[in-house]
């Protein structure tokens, strides 16, 4: 099979111009002030939207055992 309509390098580059990665947005945690990604639980304190959702000390102990 032969490629009939070959795209030029410029056409290919124009198509790929939107493929660049963007830097991650960071927001400070309202409880501890650590930087975290929006809409996720804080890794430092385990809080999300004013509620404790992660047990950080238990997580650290499990990681230390490994």
FIBABA-553267 format. One record per residue: residue in one letter; x, y, z of N, C-alpha, C in turn. Coordinates in nm, 2 decimals. Example, Ala and Ser with C-alpha at 12.3 -4.5 7.8 and 13.67 -1.06 7.14 Angstrom:
<nodes>
{node A, {1.32, -0.57, 0.78}, {1.23, -0.45, 0.78}, {1.32, -0.33, 0.78}}
{node S, {1.28, -0.22, 0.71}, {1.37, -0.11, 0.71}, {1.29, 0.00, 0.79}}
</nodes>
This chain:
<nodes>
{node X, {0.08, -0.12, 0.00}, {0.00, 0.00, 0.00}, {0.09, 0.12, 0.00}}
{node X, {0.05, 0.22, -0.08}, {0.13, 0.34, -0.10}, {0.06, 0.46, -0.04}}
{node X, {0.13, 0.55, 0.02}, {0.07, 0.67, 0.07}, {0.05, 0.76, -0.04}}
{node X, {-0.08, 0.80, -0.07}, {-0.11, 0.88, -0.19}, {-0.08, 1.03, -0.16}}
{node X, {-0.15, 1.08, -0.05}, {-0.14, 1.22, -0.02}, {-0.05, 1.24, 0.10}}
{node X, {0.07, 1.27, 0.08}, {0.17, 1.29, 0.19}, {0.16, 1.43, 0.24}}
{node X, {0.16, 1.45, 0.38}, {0.15, 1.58, 0.44}, {0.30, 1.63, 0.45}}
{node X, {0.31, 1.76, 0.43}, {0.44, 1.82, 0.45}, {0.47, 1.83, 0.60}}
{node X, {0.60, 1.86, 0.62}, {0.64, 1.88, 0.76}, {0.57, 1.99, 0.83}}
{node X, {0.54, 2.10, 0.76}, {0.47, 2.21, 0.82}, {0.33, 2.17, 0.86}}
{node X, {0.26, 2.10, 0.77}, {0.12, 2.05, 0.80}, {0.12, 1.96, 0.92}}
{node X, {0.22, 1.87, 0.93}, {0.23, 1.78, 1.05}, {0.26, 1.86, 1.17}}
{node X, {0.35, 1.96, 1.17}, {0.38, 2.04, 1.28}, {0.27, 2.13, 1.33}}
{node X, {0.19, 2.18, 1.24}, {0.07, 2.25, 1.27}, {-0.03, 2.16, 1.35}}
{node X, {-0.05, 2.04, 1.31}, {-0.14, 1.95, 1.37}, {-0.09, 1.92, 1.51}}
{node X, {0.04, 1.90, 1.53}, {0.10, 1.86, 1.66}, {0.13, 1.98, 1.75}}
{node X, {0.09, 2.10, 1.71}, {0.12, 2.22, 1.79}, {0.04, 2.22, 1.92}}
{node X, {-0.07, 2.14, 1.93}, {-0.15, 2.14, 2.05}, {-0.11, 2.02, 2.14}}
{node X, {-0.01, 1.94, 2.11}, {0.03, 1.83, 2.18}, {0.12, 1.85, 2.30}}
{node X, {0.16, 1.98, 2.32}, {0.26, 2.01, 2.43}, {0.19, 1.99, 2.56}}
{node X, {0.27, 1.95, 2.66}, {0.22, 1.93, 2.80}, {0.21, 2.06, 2.87}}
{node X, {0.11, 2.08, 2.95}, {0.10, 2.20, 3.03}, {0.15, 2.17, 3.17}}
{node X, {0.19, 2.28, 3.24}, {0.24, 2.27, 3.38}, {0.12, 2.24, 3.46}}
{node X, {0.13, 2.16, 3.57}, {0.03, 2.13, 3.66}, {-0.01, 2.25, 3.75}}
{node X, {-0.14, 2.28, 3.76}, {-0.18, 2.39, 3.85}, {-0.17, 2.34, 3.99}}
{node X, {-0.12, 2.43, 4.08}, {-0.11, 2.40, 4.22}, {-0.18, 2.50, 4.30}}
{node X, {-0.24, 2.46, 4.41}, {-0.32, 2.55, 4.50}, {-0.27, 2.51, 4.64}}
{node X, {-0.27, 2.61, 4.73}, {-0.23, 2.58, 4.87}, {-0.35, 2.52, 4.94}}
{node X, {-0.32, 2.43, 5.03}, {-0.42, 2.37, 5.12}, {-0.47, 2.47, 5.22}}
{node X, {-0.60, 2.47, 5.24}, {-0.65, 2.57, 5.34}, {-0.62, 2.54, 5.48}}
{node X, {-0.59, 2.41, 5.51}, {-0.57, 2.37, 5.65}, {-0.42, 2.37, 5.69}}
{node X, {-0.33, 2.32, 5.60}, {-0.19, 2.32, 5.64}, {-0.10, 2.41, 5.56}}
{node X, {-0.15, 2.46, 5.44}, {-0.08, 2.55, 5.36}, {0.02, 2.48, 5.26}}
{node X, {0.02, 2.35, 5.26}, {0.10, 2.28, 5.16}, {0.05, 2.29, 5.02}}
{node X, {0.13, 2.28, 4.92}, {0.09, 2.29, 4.78}, {0.03, 2.16, 4.74}}
{node X, {-0.08, 2.16, 4.67}, {-0.15, 2.04, 4.62}, {-0.22, 2.07, 4.49}}
{node X, {-0.25, 1.97, 4.42}, {-0.33, 1.99, 4.29}, {-0.48, 2.01, 4.33}}
{node X, {-0.55, 2.09, 4.26}, {-0.69, 2.12, 4.29}, {-0.78, 2.00, 4.28}}
{node X, {-0.88, 2.00, 4.36}, {-0.98, 1.89, 4.36}, {-0.93, 1.76, 4.40}}
{node X, {-0.82, 1.76, 4.48}, {-0.77, 1.63, 4.53}, {-0.74, 1.65, 4.68}}
{node X, {-0.73, 1.54, 4.75}, {-0.70, 1.55, 4.89}, {-0.55, 1.59, 4.91}}
{node X, {-0.53, 1.66, 5.02}, {-0.39, 1.70, 5.05}, {-0.31, 1.58, 5.10}}
{node X, {-0.19, 1.57, 5.04}, {-0.10, 1.46, 5.08}, {-0.04, 1.49, 5.22}}
{node X, {-0.03, 1.61, 5.26}, {0.04, 1.65, 5.39}, {-0.05, 1.62, 5.51}}
{node X, {-0.18, 1.67, 5.50}, {-0.27, 1.66, 5.61}, {-0.39, 1.56, 5.59}}
{node X, {-0.42, 1.53, 5.47}, {-0.53, 1.43, 5.44}, {-0.67, 1.50, 5.44}}
{node X, {-0.67, 1.63, 5.43}, {-0.80, 1.70, 5.43}, {-0.85, 1.72, 5.29}}
{node X, {-0.98, 1.72, 5.27}, {-1.04, 1.75, 5.14}, {-1.17, 1.82, 5.17}}
{node X, {-1.19, 1.94, 5.12}, {-1.31, 2.02, 5.14}, {-1.35, 2.03, 5.29}}
{node X, {-1.25, 2.04, 5.38}, {-1.28, 2.06, 5.52}, {-1.31, 1.93, 5.60}}
{node X, {-1.29, 1.82, 5.53}, {-1.31, 1.69, 5.60}, {-1.18, 1.60, 5.59}}
{node X, {-1.16, 1.53, 5.70}, {-1.04, 1.44, 5.70}, {-1.08, 1.31, 5.62}}
{node X, {-1.01, 1.29, 5.51}, {-1.04, 1.18, 5.42}, {-0.93, 1.08, 5.41}}
{node X, {-0.80, 1.11, 5.45}, {-0.69, 1.02, 5.45}, {-0.63, 1.01, 5.59}}
{node X, {-0.58, 0.89, 5.62}, {-0.51, 0.88, 5.74}, {-0.36, 0.88, 5.71}}
{node X, {-0.30, 0.99, 5.73}, {-0.16, 1.01, 5.68}, {-0.06, 0.93, 5.77}}
{node X, {-0.08, 0.92, 5.90}, {0.02, 0.84, 5.98}, {0.01, 0.70, 5.95}}
{node X, {-0.10, 0.64, 5.93}, {-0.11, 0.50, 5.89}, {-0.05, 0.47, 5.76}}
{node X, {-0.07, 0.57, 5.67}, {-0.01, 0.55, 5.53}, {0.15, 0.56, 5.54}}
{node X, {0.20, 0.64, 5.63}, {0.34, 0.66, 5.64}, {0.40, 0.53, 5.71}}
{node X, {0.33, 0.47, 5.80}, {0.38, 0.35, 5.87}, {0.38, 0.23, 5.77}}
{node X, {0.28, 0.22, 5.69}, {0.27, 0.11, 5.59}, {0.39, 0.13, 5.49}}
{node X, {0.42, 0.25, 5.45}, {0.52, 0.28, 5.36}, {0.66, 0.25, 5.42}}
{node X, {0.67, 0.28, 5.55}, {0.80, 0.25, 5.62}, {0.83, 0.10, 5.63}}
{node X, {0.72, 0.02, 5.65}, {0.74, -0.13, 5.66}, {0.79, -0.19, 5.53}}
{node X, {0.75, -0.13, 5.42}, {0.79, -0.18, 5.29}, {0.94, -0.15, 5.27}}
</nodes>
